[in-house]
Amino acid sequence: MAIGPAFLWNGGGTSMRVSRWVLALLFFGLTSLLADVCYEGFRGILGPLAFEKGGSWTDLGLVLAEAELINWGLRLPAAIIADRLAAWWSLTILGYALTPVGVAVALAGGLGGVALGVALERLGKTLRAPARDALLSGLSGRRGLVYAVHEVMDQVGAVTGPLLAYYAIATGRVWLILVPGMASVAAILAARAVYPGAPSPRGHPQLSLHARFALLGATSLLLPHPVVIAAAAAAATGDAGAAPLAYTLAMLVDAVVALPLGKLYDTLGSASLATAPIAGIAAGVLLATGHPIAASAAAGIALAAYETVYRAYVADHAPERAAGFGALALGIGVGQATSAIIYSLLALIAYPSPG
């Protein structure tokens, strides 16, 4: 029997319908959890890694800007391809496969290898995110809950990753962060086995609506990049190990507040969109005034809002599933790329010694 949206929501018994979408959501979440252990662990040590390979604050800012432009700025073309070719699953699987490849390249090379590895890892995120979010949008009408549960599992990995990276640095076995990245590919294949369905477009693209999504995402300019915050924590303490720990704090706060924010969206709707810019402004002020740890906590709240409230809003309003997420991502990419450069320069003033 085909397992698709019609079967999941309209056919079979109630227990079968519920168990299928819940199981699919858990496999999606497990995939993101494992991938996050790999790439968030890598990002947690990216600042000290770049400095170790001869990089400067300026180099770090440029690498992060490149990464975020690839990660977010190219999601709209990837989303359009996913919608036009019905390639949601293909791009999702390929995207997860690129994660361990990129991290391996970055760990093995010099500063140029770091830049290339970051680009490959972010390209994987670019390809998979809009397609995966489109697939998630078809699981249940309670989209605040769906994206919140996914974000919580995602952030469990994001918290675990920097801690694993801290252990890997201490023991000299940095390659350990590659293992969960490879396991994430098996998990997404399991998700497809449970839910091989596809989202259905609702109408035609609306340029004005997609422009609204892009402008909404651009509010991420107010949020200092978490990698910059982590690097600032290391510079402030003189301990490279402080970077993954500060990064862990942001991811942990993200995980804790994701479910309440998802519930907030399901209750208040678009009014909850204000959470992200408010928290982003707070994080920026705290970082610029020499409080990187507090900035990490505020950043975690903002990140959770982008990943739950903003995604749920797009899922409820986008006429084309993946393309709506791509438009949101375009705005976030421009905002975060600009933010990475601005806050790296501010960090240079507040924390003049990067190593």
N, C-alpha and C positions, 0 to 999 in steps of 0.2 A: 504493500500500500504506500502510495506517495505521502511523504510527510512535508506538508507545506502550510502556508498560512490558513488556507481554507479548512484543512483537516484539523489544524491545531485549535482554531477558535470556534469552528462551527460543527465539526464532525466528531464521532466517537463519544465516549463517556466523559463526564466532567473531570474525573480523576486523571484520565489520560491526557486531556487538554492541559490541565494544570501541570502535571508532571513533565510533559514535553517542553513547555516553554520555560519552566523553572530549570530543568536540566540543561536546556540550551543556554540559558543565561549563565548558569554556573560554569559551563565549559568556556563560554566567551570570557567570563571573568577569570577563570584559571589561566587561559591563554595570556591575557593581559598581565596577570600577576607574574607569571614566569618571565615574560618578556621584560617587564619592569625591573625584576631582580637583576637582569642582565644589563639593560641600558641605563637604568637609574643608578645602579652601582657604579657604572662607568662614568656617568655624568657627575656623580658625587666626588670622584677623584680627578675629574678632568682638569680643573685649575692647577693643582699641584703637579699633575702629569705633564701639562704643557710647560710649566715653569722648569720642571726637571729636565725637559728636552731642549731648554734654551729659550723658551718663549717669554714674553713680557705681558703686562696688563693689556697693552695695545693688541698684541697677537691674540690673546684670549678673547678680547672683544670682537675682533674681526672673525675669528673662528666661530664664535657664537652667533654673530650676525649672519654669516654664511649658512650656518646650520639652521637657524630659524627661518631664513628666507626659503631654504629648500623645504624644510618641514612644513611650514604653514603656507608660504606663498605659492607653492606648486600643487597644493591640494585641490584647488578649483579645477585645473586641467585634469588631474587624476579623477576627480569626482565626475566630471563630464564624461570622461572615457568610461567610467564604471556604469553610468546611467545609459549611455548610448549603446554600449556593447553588452550590457547586462553582465558585466565582468566583476560583480561585487565579490564573489568568492575567490576568483583567480587573483585579484589584486590584494585581497586580504591575506591569502596564504603566502603570496610572494613577498608582501611587505614584512610579515613576521620572519620569513626566512632570511631577509637581509640584515636583521638585527645582530645576530652573532657574527655574521661576516664582517660588518662594519667595525664592531668592537674589536675583533681579532686584528684587523688591519691597523687600527689606531694603537693598540698595545704593542704591536710588533715593530712599528716604524718610528722614524724621528718626528720632528715637528710637522713636516709635510705629511707623514703617515697619519698623524693625529687629525689633521685637517681633512684628509681623504676619508679616513675611517668614520669621522663624525658625519661627513656628507653622506656616506653610504648608509649609515645607521638611520639618519634623519630621512633619507629617501625612502627607506622601508616604512617609516612612520607615515610619510606623505602618501604612499600608495595605498596603505591599508586603512587609515583612519576614516576617511569619508565613506568608503565602501562598508567597513565594519559598522559604523554608526548607522548607516542606512539599514543594514541587516537587523541591528538591534531595535530600530524603530518599529519593526513589524512584530515584535514579540508580544507586546501588551499595550493597551491604551493608557495604562498608568505610567507614562513615560518618565515622570520625575522619579518614580520608584525604580524603573529599569536602569536608568542612567546612574542613579545613586548607588544601587547595588553593584553595578559594574565598576563604578569609580572606587567604592570601598575595597573590592577585591584587587583592583588595579593598584591602589595605594598600599595595600598590604605588601605587594611586591616592591613598590617604591620605597617603603620603609625598610624592608628586608635587604634590598639591593645595596644601599650605602653601608649597612652594617656588615654585609658579606664582603664588600670592598674594603672596609676597615680591617676585617680579619685577614683578607687576602694580602693587604699591604704589610700587615704585621708579620705574616708567615712567609712572605715572598712568593705566594702562589696566586698572582693576580689572574691567571687563566681560569680560576674557579668561577668567575662571573660569566664565562661563556656557556657553562653547562645548562643553566635554566633557560638561556636564550634558545638553545637547540631543542630543549624539551617543549618550548612554547609552540613549535611547529606541529608536534604530535598532538598537542591539546587543541589547536584550531582545526586539525583534521577530524578530531573526535566531535567537535562542535558541528562541523558540517554533516557528519554522519547522523547526528540527532536532528538537525534542522537544515536540510539542504534547500530551503525555500528562498525566495527573493522578494524584495520590497516592490510595491506597485507605485509608479509615479501617479501623482494626483494633479492632473492638468498640465499646463505649459509653463516654462520658465517665466518669471517676472523680474525684469531687470531691477526695478525699483525695490522690490522685496529683497533680492539678493544684495543690493547695495546697502540696505538697512542691516542685514546680517553682517556685512563686511565692516560697517561703521561700528556696530556693536562690538565686534571682535577687536577693533582698533583701540578700545579702551585699555587693552593690555599694555599699552605704552606706559600707563601709570604704574605698572607692576615691575619692580626690578627683577632681572632674570635670576632664578634660584641658583644657578651656577655661580653668578657673580656674588650673590650673598654668601654662598658657601666658601668661595675663594677669599672673600673679605674676612670671614670668621677665622680662616687659617692665618691670614696676614695679621689680624688683630692679636692672635694668641701666639704666633710664631710656631705653631704646630700644624703640620699638614693633615694630621688626623682629625683636626677640628672641622675640616671641609666636609667629609662624608657625614659627620655627626650633625652639623648644622643643616645639611641637605636632608638628613633623616627626619629632623624636627619638622621641616616644612611638609614632607610627605606624610608624617604621622598626623599632623593637624588636619591636613587634607582628608585623610581617611576618617578621622573622628567626626568632622563636620559635614561630610558628604551626604549621609542619610538625612540629617535634619534639614539640609538645604534642599534635597530632593522633595521632602515633605512640604517644605515651605513653598516650593514652586507649584506642587499639586494643589496647595491650598490658596495661595495668593496670585499665582500666575505671573504675569510680566512685572509686577511690582517688585518681585524678588531679584530682578536683574541688577538692582542698585548695589547688591552685596559685593560684587566683584570690584568695581571701581573704588568703592569706599575702602575696602581692605587693601587694594593696590596702592592707594595714596598713603595709607598708614605705613605700609612696608617701605615705600620709598623714603618717607620722612625718617623712619627709624634707621635705615641703612645710612643715609646721608649724615645723620647726627651721631654716628658711631655706635649703633646698637644692632649689630648683625644677627644676633640670636633672636631678639625680639622681632626683627624684620623677617626672619625665617618663619616664625609663627604666623605673622600677619600674611605673609605670602601664601602659606598653606591654605588660609581661608579663601583668599582670592582664587587660587588654583582650583579649589573644590567648586567654587561658584562657576568658573568657566566650564568645568567638565560636567557639571550636573545641570544647573539652572540654564545656562546658555544652550547646551545641547538639547535639553528637553524643549526649550522655546523654539528652536529651529525645527525639531521633529514635529511639533504641532502646527507649524506655519509654512514649511517649505513645500512648494508644489512639486518639486523634483527632489527625491530623497537625498541622494549623495551630493548633488549640486548645491543644495542649501548649506550642507556642512562644509563644502568646499569654499563657499563665499565667506562663511564665518571664519574659516581657517585663514583665508587671505588677509582679513583684517588683523587677526591675531599675529600672523607672521610679520606683517609690517610693523605692528606695535612692538612685538618682542625683539625683533632685529634692531629697531631703533633704540629700544630700552637697553639692550645689551651694550651698545656702544656708549650711550649716555651714562649709564651707571658704572661702567668700567672706568670712564674718565673721572667720575665722582669718587670712585674707590681709590683711584690713583692719588687723589688729594687727601682723602681721609686715612688711607692705609698705604703710604708711599713705598713700603717694602713688601713685594709680593711673595717672597720666599721665606 
